[in-house]
């Protein structure tokens, strides 16, 4: 049989979905990866990433039937929509069935009195925000990958990004979810409950599709802000930037958006063929709301700029930073590929973290770009990227060790990985306490006893990533890479 030929289609699912079900090897091959560029040889060591079939439902009832079938036949199910992460959250680990949720897409309803909106999980955040804007409303927050990231996907991750500093994470904005559980039942889950033991939306937030399939979402929204103000500050060093960011994040009014970039970000942009607004540590801030709130935000920015030795750049430069808030991954052009690490980090640790990353980059003879978003008064999500080449297997494997080294720097400054998927499972014991891990595993065993929903993720590493040998192996590879810099 040819590699691209189609095996026989399962009659039950084919009858249900028609041409929205496929076992074509060609079509299945597109589901073997997410944003992570992983050589096939290495991917094969980690798991069976080629699904046996792909199903594309359009209703919760179809999802329910598919999950019921999968449970009956003990078939692994990997839910997937845009797959905009690089952790393999949406990549099959044990073959089985990929549940492509892109057909569940669109704004369903808007409750203007309650200031809530209901949408399907495959809806892109940017298209949702535009649909709301046409009616005079706006989202409370959205991811930096909003043009492609989906509502259900971001809720299933940790859900902090643009707007979270002012309005909290997306889990706190959910007023209700429709979810298909592992037994195929369709349930409505409230955002909160005063009844102890009640299943709420928080159980599914950050669960990465391992406890149920979200098929409908109700979110709090807001009216379009009456005014908006953008600011861009440059500082003499990261310590000064850190002091200003921490003060402004804790102040009233709180910024809607606060984004920072280390000097390495500008150098990386130039390598990728783009011209940065300025060199040096940059802090971009956006305030929105009533005009007096925006004016108070501008005064707070001026005050902190003076206190922390910052210089305000032009309003045009500030507006450009806001307009380019979704474009961070254009740095991939500096590749051919890029690797990196995204961490939760205390704001009090970002200067020390950046210094540690710079020391690692110098030691390894690499350029590493660091940038981040302040998502709570005390925390930021921070990304550090470095170039690599997935077509050169040995060089790529050696470069992988530096992701572990970046997380080591984050751990030293009170941080942890953002998201788990597959690639961050070696760090589970450093991310969660024993009690937290036990609770997460207990929820999984109770809600999905057959372990059919997104197996191989979030709860324990695959054998090749077993923590003790993984750490030892990464340290060895980092040493080899450092010694062999000139040959890479």
NORFENFEN-V393178 format. One record per helix or strand of 2 or more residues. SS is the DSSP state (hx for helix, st for strand). FROM is the first residue (numbers start at 1). TO is the last residue. If there is no record, write none. Layout:
# NORFENFEN-V393178
ss->[SS SS]
from->[FROM FROM]
to->[TO TO]
This chain:
# NORFENFEN-V393178
ss->[hx st hx hx st hx st st hx st st hx st hx hx hx st st hx st st hx st hx st hx st hx hx st hx st st hx st hx hx hx hx hx]
from->[11 21 25 40 53 60 77 97 101 107 116 125 137 151 164 170 174 186 201 213 227 238 257 263 281 291 311 315 328 337 347 368 379 393 416 425 434 463 467 485]
to->[20 22 31 46 55 72 80 100 103 111 119 133 139 156 167 173 180 190 203 223 235 250 261 271 289 307 312 323 334 346 364 376 388 412 417 431 447 465 483 487]
